[in-house]
């Protein structure tokens, strides 16, 4: 058959999770890189503050989204890290584990990932 494609997804928000659910686990080796190990349902947040939704309903583990890849092919990987560099010519992403990102002395573990397809879905941070 055709070789499996290495897909690296940076981020764990709406865009990333929607894409992951549409990938074929039989044809893709998937790696998700995000500083958070969960998907956060932000539209439900007001319901939590008013008591109509429990706080445990606001998040889902990223591993839940990876389950079809892990159970069928053993090809789903989650890396709790930040992407620090992308080499588009050689198709490599450099990542630093989240533990070292916020100023720890060791700087965190550095990992280099090769990819066939890169999805950058890191979202944004508000300045206010």
Buried (B, 14 or more C-beta within 10 A) or exposed (E): EEEBBBBBBBBBBBBBBEBBEEBEBEBBBBBBBBBEBBBBBEEBEEBBEEEEBEEEEBBBEBEEBBEBBBEEBEBBBBBBBBBEEBEEEEBBBBBBBBBBBEEEEEEBEEBEBEBEEBBEBBEEEEEE
